[in-house]
Amino acid sequence: MRPGASRTRVGGRYDGPHGPALIVAVTAPPVDGRATEAVLRAVADALGLRVRDVRLHSGTASRDKLLAVTSSAPDLAGRIQALLDGTP
């Protein structure tokens, strides 16, 4: 997660503590959970899901967050892979 960015962006990959990780930049500041909420919204939007289908699993106060997706949307794995590859 990159809080305080000039614009919200989801895409690209880096090696995070849990393995390959999706880069998510949000404009919200890292204050009072606003950046975390913005990350959940941005990831849901990028995957074409509802915000309630994406939840924080761990990393409340960390830049590295583990999210859980609770949706059975078709080709969800393909959409995630495309975002990791940096292609929308």
LOFI-972015 format. One record per residue: residue number from 1; x, y, z of N, C-alpha, C in turn. Coordinates in nm, 3 decimals, always signed. Example, Ala and Ser with C-alpha at 12.3 -4.5 7.8 and 13.67 -1.06 7.14 Angstrom:
<nodes>
> 1 | +1.319 | -0.569 | +0.780 | +1.230 | -0.450 | +0.780 | +1.320 | -0.330 | +0.780
> 2 | +1.285 | -0.225 | +0.708 | +1.367 | -0.106 | +0.714 | +1.290 | +0.003 | +0.787
</nodes>
This chain:
<nodes>
> 1 | +0.084 | -0.117 | +0.000 | +0.000 | +0.000 | +0.000 | +0.089 | +0.123 | +0.000
> 2 | +0.048 | +0.220 | -0.080 | +0.118 | +0.348 | -0.084 | +0.018 | +0.459 | -0.053
> 3 | +0.006 | +0.499 | +0.072 | -0.089 | +0.606 | +0.107 | -0.036 | +0.742 | +0.066
> 4 | -0.127 | +0.837 | +0.052 | -0.087 | +0.974 | +0.021 | -0.038 | +0.993 | -0.121
> 5 | -0.073 | +0.904 | -0.212 | -0.031 | +0.915 | -0.352 | -0.108 | +1.027 | -0.421
> 6 | -0.059 | +1.070 | -0.535 | -0.126 | +1.178 | -0.608 | -0.255 | +1.130 | -0.673
> 7 | -0.264 | +0.998 | -0.698 | -0.388 | +0.940 | -0.753 | -0.398 | +0.794 | -0.711
> 8 | -0.519 | +0.742 | -0.712 | -0.541 | +0.602 | -0.677 | -0.507 | +0.516 | -0.797
> 9 | -0.430 | +0.410 | -0.773 | -0.387 | +0.321 | -0.880 | -0.370 | +0.181 | -0.824
> 10 | -0.417 | +0.082 | -0.900 | -0.402 | -0.059 | -0.862 | -0.335 | -0.129 | -0.978
> 11 | -0.218 | -0.187 | -0.953 | -0.151 | -0.263 | -1.058 | -0.001 | -0.268 | -1.036
> 12 | +0.056 | -0.377 | -1.079 | +0.198 | -0.401 | -1.061 | +0.221 | -0.496 | -0.945
> 13 | +0.343 | -0.542 | -0.936 | +0.375 | -0.643 | -0.835 | +0.509 | -0.613 | -0.769
> 14 | +0.520 | -0.658 | -0.646 | +0.648 | -0.659 | -0.576 | +0.649 | -0.778 | -0.484
> 15 | +0.767 | -0.816 | -0.438 | +0.778 | -0.931 | -0.347 | +0.754 | -0.883 | -0.205
> 16 | +0.635 | -0.913 | -0.156 | +0.597 | -0.875 | -0.020 | +0.628 | -0.986 | +0.079
> 17 | +0.598 | -0.965 | +0.205 | +0.628 | -1.064 | +0.309 | +0.544 | -1.192 | +0.295
> 18 | +0.434 | -1.186 | +0.219 | +0.348 | -1.303 | +0.200 | +0.362 | -1.361 | +0.059
> 19 | +0.463 | -1.317 | -0.016 | +0.482 | -1.361 | -0.154 | +0.453 | -1.246 | -0.249
> 20 | +0.429 | -1.278 | -0.377 | +0.402 | -1.171 | -0.474 | +0.282 | -1.087 | -0.428
> 21 | +0.298 | -0.956 | -0.431 | +0.195 | -0.866 | -0.379 | +0.153 | -0.766 | -0.486
> 22 | +0.029 | -0.727 | -0.481 | -0.028 | -0.627 | -0.569 | +0.002 | -0.488 | -0.513
> 23 | +0.045 | -0.398 | -0.598 | +0.072 | -0.261 | -0.555 | -0.057 | -0.181 | -0.564
> 24 | -0.091 | -0.115 | -0.454 | -0.211 | -0.031 | -0.448 | -0.170 | +0.104 | -0.392
> 25 | -0.189 | +0.209 | -0.472 | -0.161 | +0.346 | -0.428 | -0.294 | +0.416 | -0.407
> 26 | -0.308 | +0.485 | -0.297 | -0.433 | +0.557 | -0.267 | -0.400 | +0.700 | -0.224
> 27 | -0.495 | +0.790 | -0.247 | -0.474 | +0.930 | -0.210 | -0.499 | +0.955 | -0.062
> 28 | -0.570 | +0.866 | +0.004 | -0.603 | +0.885 | +0.145 | -0.477 | +0.880 | +0.232
> 29 | -0.475 | +0.960 | +0.338 | -0.361 | +0.957 | +0.430 | -0.372 | +0.836 | +0.524
> 30 | -0.258 | +0.792 | +0.576 | -0.259 | +0.678 | +0.669 | -0.300 | +0.719 | +0.810
> 31 | -0.421 | +0.771 | +0.822 | -0.471 | +0.822 | +0.949 | -0.609 | +0.762 | +0.975
> 32 | -0.627 | +0.709 | +1.095 | -0.758 | +0.658 | +1.138 | -0.818 | +0.554 | +1.042
> 33 | -0.735 | +0.475 | +0.978 | -0.784 | +0.369 | +0.890 | -0.837 | +0.415 | +0.755
> 34 | -0.819 | +0.545 | +0.724 | -0.871 | +0.595 | +0.596 | -0.800 | +0.534 | +0.476
> 35 | -0.670 | +0.514 | +0.486 | -0.596 | +0.454 | +0.374 | -0.637 | +0.308 | +0.355
> 36 | -0.658 | +0.237 | +0.463 | -0.700 | +0.097 | +0.453 | -0.836 | +0.087 | +0.386
> 37 | -0.930 | +0.172 | +0.425 | -1.062 | +0.172 | +0.361 | -1.051 | +0.207 | +0.213
> 38 | -0.963 | +0.300 | +0.180 | -0.943 | +0.337 | +0.040 | -0.884 | +0.221 | -0.039
> 39 | -0.795 | +0.145 | +0.024 | -0.737 | +0.027 | -0.043 | -0.846 | -0.076 | -0.073
> 40 | -0.932 | -0.101 | +0.023 | -1.040 | -0.198 | +0.002 | -1.130 | -0.154 | -0.113
> 41 | -1.164 | -0.025 | -0.117 | -1.248 | +0.027 | -0.226 | -1.176 | +0.016 | -0.360
> 42 | -1.047 | +0.053 | -0.364 | -0.971 | +0.052 | -0.489 | -0.957 | -0.090 | -0.544
> 43 | -0.928 | -0.186 | -0.457 | -0.913 | -0.324 | -0.502 | -1.047 | -0.379 | -0.550
> 44 | -1.153 | -0.350 | -0.477 | -1.286 | -0.395 | -0.519 | -1.322 | -0.337 | -0.656
> 45 | -1.299 | -0.209 | -0.675 | -1.327 | -0.145 | -0.804 | -1.244 | -0.206 | -0.915
> 46 | -1.115 | -0.228 | -0.889 | -1.026 | -0.283 | -0.991 | -1.066 | -0.425 | -1.031
> 47 | -1.124 | -0.499 | -0.938 | -1.166 | -0.636 | -0.966 | -1.312 | -0.645 | -1.012
> 48 | -1.381 | -0.532 | -1.011 | -1.522 | -0.532 | -1.050 | -1.611 | -0.598 | -0.947
> 49 | -1.575 | -0.583 | -0.820 | -1.650 | -0.644 | -0.710 | -1.713 | -0.537 | -0.623
> 50 | -1.800 | -0.580 | -0.533 | -1.853 | -0.491 | -0.430 | -1.750 | -0.479 | -0.319
> 51 | -1.748 | -0.368 | -0.250 | -1.651 | -0.347 | -0.142 | -1.667 | -0.453 | -0.035
> 52 | -1.789 | -0.497 | -0.009 | -1.809 | -0.599 | +0.096 | -1.751 | -0.735 | +0.058
> 53 | -1.713 | -0.753 | -0.069 | -1.650 | -0.879 | -0.112 | -1.500 | -0.881 | -0.087
> 54 | -1.445 | -0.768 | -0.044 | -1.301 | -0.757 | -0.016 | -1.287 | -0.713 | +0.129
> 55 | -1.214 | -0.791 | +0.208 | -1.197 | -0.753 | +0.349 | -1.050 | -0.766 | +0.389
> 56 | -1.016 | -0.693 | +0.492 | -0.880 | -0.696 | +0.545 | -0.864 | -0.821 | +0.631
> 57 | -0.765 | -0.902 | +0.599 | -0.737 | -1.022 | +0.677 | -0.632 | -0.993 | +0.783
> 58 | -0.527 | -0.920 | +0.745 | -0.425 | -0.879 | +0.842 | -0.349 | -0.758 | +0.788
> 59 | -0.284 | -0.687 | +0.879 | -0.204 | -0.572 | +0.841 | -0.271 | -0.439 | +0.865
> 60 | -0.352 | -0.430 | +0.967 | -0.427 | -0.308 | +0.996 | -0.338 | -0.185 | +0.998
> 61 | -0.226 | -0.190 | +1.065 | -0.139 | -0.074 | +1.079 | -0.010 | -0.088 | +0.999
> 62 | -0.011 | -0.170 | +0.896 | +0.109 | -0.195 | +0.817 | +0.087 | -0.154 | +0.672
> 63 | +0.196 | -0.122 | +0.602 | +0.186 | -0.097 | +0.458 | +0.157 | -0.226 | +0.383
> 64 | +0.200 | -0.338 | +0.437 | +0.174 | -0.468 | +0.376 | +0.046 | -0.524 | +0.437
> 65 | -0.054 | -0.541 | +0.353 | -0.184 | -0.588 | +0.399 | -0.218 | -0.717 | +0.328
> 66 | -0.286 | -0.804 | +0.397 | -0.334 | -0.928 | +0.340 | -0.485 | -0.915 | +0.331
> 67 | -0.538 | -0.922 | +0.207 | -0.681 | -0.908 | +0.184 | -0.742 | -1.043 | +0.152
> 68 | -0.868 | -1.058 | +0.186 | -0.943 | -1.178 | +0.151 | -1.055 | -1.136 | +0.057
> 69 | -1.071 | -1.210 | -0.052 | -1.177 | -1.183 | -0.148 | -1.279 | -1.294 | -0.133
> 70 | -1.402 | -1.255 | -0.103 | -1.508 | -1.353 | -0.080 | -1.611 | -1.344 | -0.192
> 71 | -1.567 | -1.370 | -0.312 | -1.655 | -1.365 | -0.428 | -1.622 | -1.482 | -0.518
> 72 | -1.722 | -1.530 | -0.588 | -1.699 | -1.638 | -0.684 | -1.720 | -1.584 | -0.825
> 73 | -1.684 | -1.458 | -0.846 | -1.699 | -1.396 | -0.978 | -1.619 | -1.474 | -1.082
> 74 | -1.675 | -1.486 | -1.202 | -1.603 | -1.559 | -1.307 | -1.471 | -1.491 | -1.342
> 75 | -1.370 | -1.572 | -1.364 | -1.236 | -1.528 | -1.403 | -1.172 | -1.430 | -1.305
> 76 | -1.204 | -1.445 | -1.178 | -1.144 | -1.358 | -1.076 | -0.992 | -1.377 | -1.072
> 77 | -0.947 | -1.500 | -1.080 | -0.802 | -1.526 | -1.078 | -0.733 | -1.459 | -1.197
> 78 | -0.798 | -1.460 | -1.311 | -0.742 | -1.394 | -1.429 | -0.733 | -1.244 | -1.412
> 79 | -0.834 | -1.184 | -1.350 | -0.833 | -1.039 | -1.325 | -0.722 | -1.002 | -1.227
> 80 | -0.705 | -1.084 | -1.123 | -0.598 | -1.058 | -1.026 | -0.462 | -1.069 | -1.094
> 81 | -0.445 | -1.172 | -1.176 | -0.317 | -1.191 | -1.246 | -0.289 | -1.073 | -1.339
> 82 | -0.391 | -1.024 | -1.409 | -0.373 | -0.909 | -1.498 | -0.327 | -0.787 | -1.420
> 83 | -0.384 | -0.764 | -1.302 | -0.342 | -0.652 | -1.219 | -0.198 | -0.669 | -1.171
> 84 | -0.163 | -0.790 | -1.132 | -0.025 | -0.816 | -1.089 | +0.073 | -0.793 | -1.204
> 85 | +0.030 | -0.826 | -1.326 | +0.115 | -0.807 | -1.443 | +0.119 | -0.661 | -1.488
> 86 | +0.032 | -0.578 | -1.429 | +0.029 | -0.437 | -1.463 | -0.057 | -0.403 | -1.581
> 87 | -0.147 | -0.495 | -1.621 | -0.238 | -0.469 | -1.732 | -0.380 | -0.466 | -1.678
> 88 | -0.451 | -0.357 | -1.698 | -0.587 | -0.347 | -1.643 | -0.686 | -0.440 | -1.708
</nodes>
